[in-house]
Amino acid sequence: MTRLLSRLWLSSTQRVMSLGAFGMALALLADVLIARRLGFTATTDALLIALTLPRLIGTVGRDATKFSLMTVFIETHTREGDEAFADLGTRVFNLFILIGLALTGAGLLLADPVVSVIGWGLDPADLALSAALLRLAAGIAAFALGSAVLEVMLNSHKHFTLTAIRNSIAPVVVIAATLITWRDDARAPYTIAGAFTVGYAVYFFLLLGHTAHRLRFLPNPTRWPVRETFNKLRGTIGYPLAGFGVRQTARVLERTIASLGPDGSVAAYYYAYRLLAALQNLVGVSVALTGQPKLTEHELDGNRAKFIKALKQRGGITLLISLPAAGLLMLLHRPIISLLYGGGSLSPDRLADSAAVLFILGPAVIFYCLTPVLNAALYAQKRYGAVFFNMCLAAGSNVILAFVLFNWLELPGVAWAALIAAVVSVLNLLWLVRPPTQAQTPPASS
């Protein structure tokens, strides 16, 4: 145990987690200020619904590329050299920017029908507000997808520092916007929605400058993906994009189900779930991200023993941190919610709902943190189809259970669905990454 803690403290994982903790604290402060500024109200629900699609696109693009595309970049750099790496990066970057701009345009044009679907239970006036806020936040898609490729290029060279503060940039801008409009009820939701776009833009340009400095990479708008590029990306991007798309769609449907409850139900679920998601990013994603290059190197060398050893070490670190975190969330669920979101115009009933959700999601922290670590092992093996299957299994069980349990338990039922789906996901991943026996044939790459 002491040796494991010492290794963690001296590793890049500790640095990434420390910077991630700082970002998590800022993101939490932004949530708290928004909650205290707008309350658990229909206006807050409208804002969260508006941010759902742009942030979903950014999350899917980032999570789908963070591990799967890193394997391709590492392999290209190792076997073909710097020039081939830069060429692949330029072509993929241009592709993602184009897709991001197209999705931003779609968000501007289709804001009304989009929020009508996601915010199914909102009143017409709140839907109109949500559509206006979505148009302000639509630019997130372009900046987030461009940033995703730049992050992968830096991480593949083990430059983790700037990408680790990703969660710090947008919250700083949002915090400033919230404070500026503290006494301006009319402008507050619009300014906050626009601040998210500005925050993503600032991070994008910081990444662009850092990539130019560290990797001597400059975008070239004349170099677009060719057949060879798509051959390298085949399976690498398709399965993860589809898988994370399915998983994040489940998150959207959770908010849709929550919107069927009383005003403020979306906010009550969202703020409790955000604590779970923050811990997953802080612990699970940090451990998986810093371990991915080493797992990929062991896989390329064909060293199964070192691969399994590295994976067990990452799993041990994850459990060492997530187990006490889960216990604390369950023990202190009411004080946490009251401290962060209590007072002001917040509804006591919604605060009680949020506390109940946090208690149920407490043990889910363990499984949410293990998921990216186990996924990283499959990405290193290029078993993208297995990752996709697991995400579909988890998302499908999550949505079905959420619909059923909401009718029985209301908002806490959605949380129970998330917990059960997380357990199912980890059990399936443990079965998928098990060492093959002599009688087994290792699964083919997807």
Residue, then its C-alpha position, 0 to 999 in steps of 0.5 A: m500500500t505504501r509503495l503504491l501511494s509513493r508511486l502515485w505521488l511521484s507520477s504524472t497521474q498525481r499531477v493530472m489529478s491535482l490539476g483536475a481537482f483544481g478544475m473540479a473545484l472551479a466547476l463546482l463553484a460555477d455550479v454553486l453560483i449558478a444554482r444560487r443565482l437562478g435557483f432550482t427553477a424553470t429558468t435553470d432547467a431551461l439553461l441546462i437543457a440548452l447546454t445539453l446538446p452542445r456539451l454532449i457533442g463536445t463530450v462525445g468528441r473528446d471521450a471518443t478520441k481521448f483513448s481510441l485516437m491516441t492509440v493511432f497517433i502513438e502507433t503512427h509516431t512510433r512506426e512512421g515518424d514525426e512527419a507522418f504524425a504531423d500529417l495525420g494530426t493536420r488532416v484529422f484536425n481539419l475534419f473535426i473542425l469542419i464537423g464542429l462548424a456544421l453542428t454549430g450551424a445545425g444548433l443555430l437553425l434547429a434550436d427550437p425542435v431540439v429543446s422541444v425534444i430534450g426539454w419535453g416537460l417544459d412549458p412553452a415560455d421556458l422552451a422559447l428561453s431554452a432555444a435562445l440560450l442554445r443559440l448562444a451556446a451552439g459554438i461550443a461544438a466547433f471549439a470542443l471538437g477542435s480541442a479534442v484532436l489537439e488534446v490527443m496529439l499532446n497526450s500521445h507525447k505525454h504532455f498532460t499538463l495543459t489538457a489537465i486544466r481543461n475543466s478550469i478554463a470555462p468555469v472561470v469565464v462562467i463564474a465571472a459572467t455569473l458574478i457580473t449579472w448577479r443583480d440583473d435577472a433579465r440578462a443572467p441566463y443569456t450571459i451565462a450561456g454565452a460564457f460557456t462558448v467563450g470559455y471553450a474558445v479560450y481553451f481551444f486557442l490555448l491548446l493551439g498555441h501550446t501544440a505549436h510550441r511543444l510539437r511544432f504543429l500548425p494547422n494547414p487548411t489545405r490538407w484534408p483527410v484522404r483514403e489513407t487517413f480514413n483507413k487509419l481511422r476506420g473503427t478507431i473513430g466510428y465505434p467510439l463515436a457511436g458508443f459515446g454518442v449512445r452513452q451521452t444520449a442516455r444522459v440526455l434522456e435522464r434529463t428528459i425524464a427529470s423534466l417530467g417532474p416538478d419545476g427544478s427537477v432537472a437542476a436537482y438531478y443535474y447538480a447531484y450527478r455533476l459531483l459523480a461526473a467530477l469524481q469520475n473525471l478526477v480519478g478514473v479518467s486521470v488514471a486511465l489517461t496517464g496509463q494509456p500510452k504505457l498500455t499501448e506500448h505493452e500491447l504493441d510489444g506483445n508483452r501480455a504480462k506487463f500489460i496485465k500488471a500495468l492494468k492491475q496497478r491502475g485499477g488498484i490506484t482507482l479503488l484506493i481513491s474511489l472507495p473512500a470517496a463513495g463512503l463520504l458521499m453516502l455519509l455526507h450527502r445531505p450536508i454536501i447538498s445543503l452546503l453547496y446549494g442550500g439557501g436563497s431561492l432554492s426549493p427545499d423539496r428539490l434540495a431533498d430530492s438532490a440529496a437523495v440522488l447523491f446518496i444513491l449515486g455514492p457507490a456508483v463513484i466506484f464503478y464510474c471510476l473503474t469504467p474508463v480504466l478498463n476501457a483504456a485496456l480495450y482501446a490499447q488492444k484496438r477492441y473498439g467493437a467491445v467498447f461499443f457493445n459495453m456502452c450500448l449495454a450500459a446506456g440501454s439498461n440505464v434508460i429502460l430502468a430510468f423510465v420504469l423506476f421514475n414512475w415508481l420512485e420519481l427522481p431517485g429512481v433515475a439515480w438507481a437506474a444510473l447505479i445499476a447500469a454502472v455495475v452492469s457495465v463494469l462487470n461486463l468490462l471485467w469479463l471482456v478484459r480477462p486474460p485469454t486462456q490457452a483454449q481461447t483465441p484473442p478477439a480480433s480487432s474491430 
